[in-house]
């Protein structure tokens, strides 16, 4: 019996040896780039705060805002996932990052299994490229929704493709994964629509009805809640605005959507897609050329699948459509990542097609080797800085590796924590960080040219952080003019080194 068990284990390891190898490589590379500090985007702080709200029994609220209003922008799937380890370990940043890393391993597993369906014995080539992509490795230690979404969306595609007579239960697993992916990111609606349309066209009406029922049971209460709280539209309204950071910009029309779609197409094709897959390349001309090649290969790969249409093709089309209509001011690799693995699948189908045309057996091997080498050079270059920053972090520099403007921002938050009574309200460009690091309620300045709206928010505040961020001029454009008018009613109580950040006390 022991011999049979040994043979069974040996068979399992032999059958999954490449999957295990890629997982180990991925973990090693992830360790090299692991950053224990908070990402500066701000969304991660919001996710942590929402998870705190859940674990604290307060519902789903913005605890950092003065009135603790219910949250309507992000679905609750990711904060709910974070709340589980938070119940055991509290808001431990390292533990929460490890949860994200765990979901990235899940995404790797499902990507591998999907590639087996597409490439059979050649799966090792695309997976070698996949595990070497620095962007994926960077996102797996940020407390953001990208990796969890990738895990559940790829899982939904895998189980959906494997469902067949005798294994109908896999449909139900795929329905759960797809619904939870939507609860992690609203962009998951493209996956929901793709799966439902596929079921209808394949005349799988029973499973369509079941999936629709499961989705509506989750979606309708969430949507009704949000509409009752934010009847003006909430997050959807932001997406439909011409400029999400300018209230007065108005809604987009057909012409605006067309322009937005073209801008996104150009930006993703000539810059973001090649830069995400091959981080080490910085020349705009080379990136543009590679981007065109990737898009052409994607089209070739997609056309090659025309006789074997699967759920992946449907998802890719709806994912591309969503990517193009998304506000172009928000165009980043974060919105590309959900369909990046599908891009890679089509790129490699195109590469294998071209390899057969030129009749060079190892052409795809050679190209993959170049891709992997370029990415490893980028990873090892980043790793040197990561090791230096992590060493400084362990020696007590909590903000090692941050840019000077962010160090100053965290500096003023520390000053507020030590010198301002906790009940005082602080206005700041990133209020979620103020609350997370100092426990002061905080609000942001309205992105409006209407100075009366800004003044109303100004008068709600006891202290104001007048920032000097490199990446935005929102405070200069909207807040600074009101501060100048109210100069007699304020007092500068703290100033950092250059670039100057100020803590302003509002006299009441």
C-alpha positions as CSV (number, residue, x, y, z in Angstrom):
1,X,0.0,0.0,0.0
2,X,2.8,2.4,0.8
3,X,4.4,1.5,-2.5
4,X,1.2,2.4,-4.3
5,X,0.9,5.7,-2.4
6,X,4.5,6.5,-3.3
7,X,3.8,5.7,-7.0
8,X,0.7,7.9,-6.9
9,X,2.6,10.8,-5.4
10,X,5.4,10.3,-7.9
11,X,2.9,10.2,-10.8
12,X,1.3,13.4,-9.5
13,X,4.6,15.3,-9.3
14,X,5.7,14.0,-12.7
15,X,2.4,15.0,-14.3
16,X,2.5,18.5,-12.8
17,X,6.3,19.1,-12.8
18,X,6.2,22.1,-15.0
19,X,3.4,23.7,-13.0
20,X,5.3,23.2,-9.8
21,X,8.5,24.5,-11.4
22,X,6.8,27.7,-12.7
23,X,5.2,28.2,-9.3
24,X,8.5,27.9,-7.5
25,X,10.2,30.3,-10.0
26,X,7.3,32.7,-9.6
27,X,7.6,32.7,-5.8
28,X,11.3,33.3,-5.9
29,X,10.9,36.3,-8.3
30,X,8.1,37.5,-6.1
31,X,10.3,37.4,-3.0
32,X,13.0,39.4,-4.8
33,X,10.5,42.2,-5.5
34,X,8.4,42.0,-2.4
35,X,7.7,45.4,-0.8
36,X,6.3,45.4,2.8
37,X,5.0,49.0,2.5
38,X,1.8,50.5,1.3
39,X,1.2,51.2,-2.4
40,X,0.7,55.0,-2.9
41,X,-2.3,54.7,-5.2
42,X,-4.8,55.0,-2.3
43,X,-7.2,52.3,-3.4
44,X,-5.3,49.8,-1.2
45,X,-5.9,52.0,1.9
46,X,-9.6,52.2,1.0
47,X,-9.8,48.4,0.7
48,X,-8.1,48.0,4.1
49,X,-10.5,50.5,5.7
50,X,-13.5,48.7,4.2
51,X,-12.3,45.4,5.5
52,X,-12.0,47.0,8.9
53,X,-15.5,48.2,8.6
54,X,-16.7,44.6,7.9
55,X,-14.7,43.0,10.7
56,X,-15.8,45.7,13.1
57,X,-19.4,44.9,12.5
58,X,-20.1,48.4,11.0
59,X,-21.3,47.2,7.7
60,X,-19.7,48.5,4.5
61,X,-18.7,52.0,5.3
62,X,-16.1,54.7,4.6
63,X,-14.8,54.8,8.1
64,X,-12.2,57.5,7.2
65,X,-14.9,60.1,6.2
66,X,-16.4,62.3,8.9
67,X,-19.9,60.9,8.7
68,X,-18.8,57.3,7.9
69,X,-21.2,57.1,4.9
70,X,-21.9,53.7,3.2
71,X,-19.4,52.8,0.5
72,X,-20.8,52.5,-3.1
73,X,-17.8,52.7,-5.4
74,X,-16.0,49.3,-5.0
75,X,-17.9,46.0,-4.7
76,X,-17.4,44.2,-1.4
77,X,-15.7,41.0,-2.8
78,X,-12.1,42.0,-2.1
79,X,-12.6,43.7,1.3
80,X,-14.6,40.6,2.3
81,X,-11.6,38.5,1.3
82,X,-9.3,40.7,3.3
83,X,-11.6,40.6,6.3
84,X,-11.0,36.9,6.9
85,X,-7.3,37.2,7.8
86,X,-8.0,40.5,9.5
87,X,-10.2,38.8,12.0
88,X,-7.3,36.7,13.0
89,X,-4.3,39.0,12.7
90,X,-5.8,42.5,12.6
91,X,-4.8,45.0,9.9
92,X,-1.4,43.4,9.4
93,X,-0.1,44.8,6.1
94,X,2.3,41.8,5.5
95,X,-0.5,39.2,6.1
96,X,-2.8,41.1,3.7
97,X,-0.1,41.2,1.1
98,X,0.4,37.4,1.4
99,X,-3.3,36.9,0.8
100,X,-2.9,38.8,-2.5
101,X,0.1,36.7,-3.3
102,X,-1.9,33.6,-2.7
103,X,-4.5,34.7,-5.2
104,X,-1.8,35.4,-7.7
105,X,-0.7,31.7,-7.3
106,X,-4.3,30.8,-8.0
107,X,-4.2,32.9,-11.1
108,X,-1.0,31.2,-12.2
109,X,-2.6,27.8,-11.8
110,X,-5.7,28.7,-13.8
111,X,-3.6,30.3,-16.5
112,X,-1.5,27.1,-16.8
113,X,-4.6,24.9,-17.0
114,X,-6.2,27.2,-19.6
115,X,-3.0,27.2,-21.7
116,X,-3.1,23.4,-21.6
117,X,-6.4,23.6,-23.4
118,X,-4.9,25.9,-26.0
119,X,-1.3,24.6,-26.5
120,X,-1.1,21.0,-25.1
121,X,2.6,20.2,-24.9
122,X,3.8,23.8,-25.7
123,X,2.4,25.3,-22.5
124,X,5.8,25.7,-21.1
125,X,6.7,28.5,-23.5
126,X,3.9,30.8,-22.7
127,X,4.1,30.1,-19.0
128,X,7.8,30.9,-19.0
129,X,6.9,34.3,-20.3
130,X,4.0,34.7,-17.9
131,X,6.0,34.1,-14.7
132,X,8.7,36.5,-15.9
133,X,6.4,39.5,-16.4
134,X,7.5,42.1,-13.8
135,X,4.1,43.9,-13.7
136,X,2.3,40.7,-12.5
137,X,5.0,40.2,-9.9
138,X,4.7,43.8,-8.7
139,X,0.9,43.6,-8.4
140,X,1.0,40.4,-6.3
141,X,2.3,42.3,-3.3
142,X,0.0,45.3,-3.6
143,X,-3.2,45.2,-1.7
144,X,-5.3,45.8,-4.8
145,X,-8.0,43.8,-6.5
146,X,-6.1,42.9,-9.7
147,X,-4.7,39.6,-8.6
148,X,-7.8,38.3,-6.8
149,X,-9.9,39.3,-9.8
150,X,-7.5,37.6,-12.2
151,X,-7.7,34.4,-10.0
152,X,-11.5,34.2,-10.0
153,X,-12.0,35.3,-13.6
154,X,-9.5,32.8,-15.0
155,X,-10.9,30.2,-12.7
156,X,-14.4,30.9,-14.1
157,X,-13.1,30.6,-17.7
158,X,-11.3,27.3,-16.9
159,X,-14.3,25.6,-15.1
160,X,-16.7,26.8,-17.8
161,X,-14.6,25.3,-20.6
162,X,-14.3,22.0,-18.7
163,X,-18.0,21.7,-18.1
164,X,-19.5,18.9,-20.2
165,X,-22.0,16.0,-20.0
166,X,-21.1,14.1,-16.8
167,X,-19.3,17.2,-15.3
168,X,-22.2,19.7,-15.3
169,X,-21.3,20.6,-11.7
170,X,-18.3,22.5,-13.2
171,X,-20.9,25.0,-14.6
172,X,-21.9,25.8,-11.0
173,X,-18.3,26.3,-9.9
174,X,-17.7,28.6,-12.9
175,X,-20.9,30.6,-12.0
176,X,-19.6,31.1,-8.5
177,X,-16.2,32.2,-9.7
178,X,-17.6,34.6,-12.2
179,X,-20.1,36.1,-9.8
180,X,-17.4,36.6,-7.2
181,X,-15.1,38.1,-9.8
182,X,-17.8,40.7,-10.4
183,X,-18.0,41.3,-6.7
184,X,-14.3,42.0,-6.7
185,X,-14.3,44.4,-9.7
186,X,-17.3,45.9,-11.5
187,X,-15.4,45.3,-14.7
188,X,-16.2,41.7,-14.2
189,X,-19.6,42.5,-15.9
190,X,-17.8,41.7,-19.2
191,X,-17.2,38.1,-18.0
192,X,-20.8,37.8,-16.8
193,X,-22.3,39.0,-20.2
194,X,-19.9,36.8,-22.2
195,X,-20.8,33.7,-20.2
196,X,-24.6,34.4,-20.5
197,X,-24.4,35.1,-24.2
198,X,-22.4,32.0,-24.8
199,X,-25.0,29.9,-23.0
200,X,-27.8,31.4,-25.0
201,X,-26.1,30.9,-28.3
202,X,-25.2,27.3,-27.4
203,X,-28.9,26.8,-26.4
204,X,-27.9,25.9,-22.8
205,X,-31.1,27.7,-21.5
206,X,-31.2,25.8,-18.3
207,X,-27.7,26.8,-17.2
208,X,-28.3,30.3,-18.5
209,X,-31.4,30.6,-16.2
210,X,-29.5,29.2,-13.2
211,X,-26.5,31.5,-13.8
212,X,-28.9,34.5,-14.3
213,X,-30.6,33.6,-11.0
214,X,-27.3,33.3,-9.1
215,X,-26.1,36.6,-10.4
216,X,-29.3,38.5,-9.8
217,X,-29.5,37.2,-6.2
218,X,-26.1,38.9,-5.6
219,X,-26.4,41.9,-8.0
220,X,-29.9,43.2,-7.3
221,X,-29.5,43.8,-3.5
222,X,-26.1,45.4,-4.1
223,X,-27.5,47.6,-6.8
224,X,-30.7,48.6,-5.0
225,X,-28.6,49.5,-1.9
226,X,-26.3,51.7,-4.0
227,X,-29.1,53.4,-5.8
228,X,-30.9,54.2,-2.6
229,X,-27.7,55.6,-1.1
230,X,-26.4,57.4,-4.2
231,X,-29.4,58.1,-6.5
232,X,-27.2,60.4,-8.7
233,X,-25.4,57.3,-10.0
234,X,-22.3,56.9,-7.9
235,X,-19.4,55.1,-9.6
236,X,-21.4,54.6,-12.9
237,X,-21.9,58.4,-13.0
238,X,-18.1,58.9,-12.8
239,X,-17.5,56.5,-15.7
240,X,-20.0,58.4,-17.8
241,X,-18.5,61.8,-17.1
242,X,-16.2,63.5,-19.7
243,X,-13.7,64.2,-17.0
244,X,-14.2,62.2,-13.7
245,X,-12.1,64.7,-11.8
246,X,-14.1,67.7,-12.9
247,X,-17.7,67.7,-11.7
248,X,-18.8,70.4,-14.2
249,X,-17.5,68.5,-17.3
250,X,-20.8,66.8,-18.0
251,X,-21.7,63.4,-19.4
252,X,-20.1,61.8,-22.5
253,X,-22.0,61.6,-25.8
254,X,-21.4,59.3,-28.7
255,X,-18.7,61.5,-30.1
256,X,-16.9,61.6,-26.7
257,X,-17.1,57.9,-26.5
258,X,-15.6,57.5,-30.0
259,X,-12.8,59.8,-29.1
260,X,-12.2,58.1,-25.8
261,X,-12.2,54.7,-27.5
262,X,-9.6,55.9,-30.1
263,X,-7.4,57.5,-27.4
264,X,-7.5,54.2,-25.4
265,X,-6.7,52.1,-28.5
266,X,-3.7,54.2,-29.3
267,X,-2.4,54.4,-25.7
268,X,-2.8,50.7,-25.0
269,X,-1.5,49.6,-28.4
270,X,1.6,51.8,-28.7
271,X,2.6,52.0,-25.1
272,X,0.8,50.1,-22.3
273,X,0.5,46.6,-23.8
274,X,4.1,46.3,-24.8
275,X,5.3,48.1,-21.7
276,X,3.3,45.8,-19.4
277,X,4.6,42.7,-21.1
278,X,8.2,43.9,-21.6
279,X,8.9,46.4,-18.8
280,X,12.6,46.9,-19.6
281,X,12.0,48.5,-22.9
282,X,11.7,52.3,-22.6
283,X,12.1,53.7,-26.1
284,X,8.7,55.0,-27.4
285,X,9.5,54.0,-30.9
286,X,10.5,50.4,-30.0
287,X,7.5,50.1,-27.7
288,X,5.2,51.4,-30.5
289,X,6.6,48.9,-33.0
290,X,6.4,46.0,-30.6
291,X,2.9,47.1,-29.6
292,X,1.8,46.9,-33.3
293,X,3.4,43.5,-33.6
294,X,1.6,42.2,-30.5
295,X,-1.8,43.5,-31.8
296,X,-1.2,41.9,-35.2
297,X,-0.3,38.6,-33.5
298,X,-3.4,38.9,-31.3
299,X,-5.6,39.4,-34.4
300,X,-3.9,36.4,-36.1
301,X,-4.4,34.3,-33.0
302,X,-8.0,35.4,-32.6
303,X,-8.8,34.6,-36.3
304,X,-7.1,31.2,-36.0
305,X,-9.6,30.4,-33.2
306,X,-12.6,31.0,-35.5
307,X,-13.4,27.3,-35.9
308,X,-13.1,26.6,-32.2
309,X,-14.9,29.5,-30.6
310,X,-15.0,29.2,-26.8
311,X,-16.0,31.3,-23.9
312,X,-12.5,32.9,-24.0
313,X,-13.2,34.6,-27.3
314,X,-16.5,36.0,-26.0
315,X,-14.8,37.3,-22.8
316,X,-12.0,38.8,-24.8
317,X,-14.3,40.8,-27.1
318,X,-16.3,42.2,-24.2
319,X,-13.2,42.9,-22.2
320,X,-11.7,44.9,-25.1
321,X,-14.9,46.8,-25.5
322,X,-14.9,47.7,-21.8
323,X,-11.2,48.7,-22.0
324,X,-11.9,51.1,-24.8
325,X,-14.9,52.9,-23.3
326,X,-13.2,53.3,-19.9
327,X,-12.3,57.0,-19.1
328,X,-8.9,57.5,-20.8
329,X,-7.7,59.5,-17.9
330,X,-7.8,56.3,-15.9
331,X,-5.9,54.2,-18.6
332,X,-3.3,52.2,-16.7
333,X,-2.0,48.7,-16.6
334,X,-4.5,48.0,-13.8
335,X,-7.3,48.0,-16.4
336,X,-5.3,45.9,-18.8
337,X,-4.4,43.2,-16.4
338,X,-7.8,41.4,-16.4
339,X,-7.4,40.4,-20.1
340,X,-3.6,40.4,-20.3
341,X,-3.4,36.6,-20.0
342,X,-5.9,36.3,-22.9
343,X,-3.8,38.7,-25.0
344,X,-0.8,36.4,-24.3
345,X,-2.8,33.4,-25.4
346,X,-3.6,34.9,-28.8
347,X,-0.1,36.4,-29.2
348,X,1.3,32.9,-28.8
349,X,-1.2,31.3,-31.1
350,X,-0.1,34.0,-33.7
351,X,3.6,33.2,-33.0
352,X,3.1,29.5,-33.5
353,X,1.3,30.2,-36.8
354,X,4.1,32.4,-38.0
355,X,6.6,29.8,-36.8
356,X,5.0,27.2,-39.0
357,X,5.0,29.6,-42.0
358,X,8.8,30.3,-41.7
359,X,9.5,26.6,-41.0
360,X,11.9,27.3,-38.2
361,X,11.2,24.8,-35.5
362,X,12.6,26.8,-32.6
363,X,11.5,30.3,-33.7
364,X,8.9,30.6,-30.8
365,X,11.5,29.2,-28.3
366,X,14.0,31.9,-29.4
367,X,11.4,34.7,-29.2
368,X,10.3,33.5,-25.8
369,X,13.9,33.3,-24.6
370,X,14.4,37.0,-25.6
371,X,11.1,38.0,-23.8
372,X,12.1,36.2,-20.7
373,X,15.7,37.6,-20.7
374,X,14.5,41.1,-21.1
375,X,12.0,40.7,-18.2
376,X,14.6,39.0,-16.0
377,X,17.0,41.9,-16.6
378,X,14.2,44.3,-15.4
379,X,13.4,42.1,-12.4
380,X,17.0,41.9,-11.2
381,X,17.4,45.7,-11.7
382,X,14.4,46.3,-9.6
383,X,15.5,43.7,-7.1
384,X,18.7,45.7,-6.3
385,X,16.6,48.7,-5.2
386,X,14.1,46.5,-3.4
387,X,16.8,44.9,-1.3
388,X,18.3,48.3,-0.4
389,X,14.9,49.7,0.5
390,X,13.8,46.7,2.5
391,X,17.1,46.8,4.4
392,X,16.5,50.4,5.3
393,X,12.9,49.6,6.2
394,X,14.0,46.8,8.6
395,X,16.4,49.3,10.2
396,X,13.6,51.7,11.0
397,X,13.0,53.9,7.9
398,X,9.2,53.2,7.5
399,X,9.1,55.2,4.2
400,X,12.3,53.9,2.5
401,X,11.9,53.9,-1.3
402,X,9.1,56.5,-1.5
403,X,9.6,59.6,-3.6
404,X,10.3,62.8,-1.7
405,X,6.8,64.2,-2.2
406,X,5.3,61.1,-0.7
407,X,7.8,61.0,2.2
408,X,6.7,64.6,2.9
409,X,3.0,63.6,2.8
410,X,3.6,60.8,5.3
411,X,5.7,63.2,7.3
412,X,2.8,65.7,7.8
413,X,0.4,62.8,8.6
414,X,2.8,61.7,11.3
415,X,2.9,65.3,12.7
416,X,-0.9,65.4,12.7
417,X,-1.0,62.1,14.5
418,X,1.3,63.4,17.3
419,X,0.0,67.0,17.5
420,X,-3.6,67.2,16.5
421,X,-6.5,65.9,18.7
422,X,-8.0,62.8,17.2
423,X,-11.5,64.2,16.9
424,X,-10.3,67.0,14.5
425,X,-11.1,66.6,10.8
426,X,-8.4,66.9,8.2
427,X,-8.8,67.8,4.5
428,X,-6.3,66.0,2.3
429,X,-5.7,64.9,-1.3
430,X,-5.5,61.3,-0.1
431,X,-7.8,61.2,3.0
432,X,-7.7,57.4,3.3
433,X,-4.0,57.5,4.2
434,X,-4.6,60.2,6.8
435,X,-7.1,57.9,8.5
436,X,-5.1,54.7,8.1
437,X,-1.9,56.2,9.5
438,X,-3.2,58.8,12.1
439,X,-6.8,57.7,12.8
440,X,-8.1,61.2,12.0
441,X,-11.3,61.5,10.0
442,X,-10.5,63.0,6.7
443,X,-12.1,64.3,3.5
444,X,-10.9,65.4,0.2
445,X,-11.3,68.7,-1.6
446,X,-14.1,68.7,-4.2
447,X,-12.7,68.5,-7.7
448,X,-14.7,71.6,-8.7
449,X,-14.0,75.1,-10.1
450,X,-17.0,76.2,-8.0
451,X,-15.2,77.9,-5.1
452,X,-18.4,77.8,-3.0
453,X,-18.4,74.0,-3.0
454,X,-14.7,74.0,-2.1
455,X,-15.3,76.5,0.7
456,X,-18.1,74.4,2.1
457,X,-15.7,71.5,2.4
458,X,-13.0,73.9,3.7
459,X,-15.3,75.0,6.6
460,X,-16.0,71.4,7.5
461,X,-12.3,70.9,8.2
462,X,-10.2,71.7,11.3
463,X,-6.9,71.2,9.5
464,X,-5.9,71.0,5.9
465,X,-2.9,69.4,4.2
466,X,-1.9,71.7,1.4
467,X,0.2,69.3,-0.7
468,X,2.8,69.7,-3.4
469,X,2.6,66.4,-5.2
470,X,4.5,65.9,-8.4
471,X,1.8,63.7,-10.0
472,X,-1.3,66.0,-9.5
473,X,-2.1,69.7,-9.3
474,X,-5.6,69.3,-7.9
475,X,-4.9,71.1,-4.7
476,X,-3.3,74.0,-6.5
477,X,-6.2,74.3,-8.9
478,X,-9.1,73.8,-6.6
479,X,-8.0,74.4,-3.0
480,X,-5.2,77.0,-3.1
481,X,-7.5,79.8,-4.5
482,X,-9.9,79.3,-1.6
483,X,-7.1,79.3,0.9
484,X,-5.8,82.6,-0.5
485,X,-9.2,84.2,-0.1
486,X,-9.5,82.8,3.5
487,X,-6.0,83.8,4.5
488,X,-7.1,85.6,7.6
489,X,-8.9,82.5,8.8
490,X,-6.0,80.1,8.6
491,X,-2.7,79.5,10.4
492,X,0.3,77.5,9.0
493,X,1.3,75.2,11.8
494,X,3.7,72.8,10.1
495,X,5.9,73.0,6.9
496,X,8.1,70.2,5.5
497,X,11.3,70.5,3.5
498,X,11.1,70.8,-0.3
499,X,8.8,70.1,-2.0
500,X,6.9,72.0,0.6
501,X,3.8,70.4,2.2
502,X,1.9,72.5,4.7
503,X,-0.4,71.7,7.6
504,X,-3.0,74.5,7.8
505,X,-5.2,75.1,10.8
506,X,-8.6,76.5,10.1
507,X,-9.6,79.2,12.7
508,X,-13.2,78.8,13.9
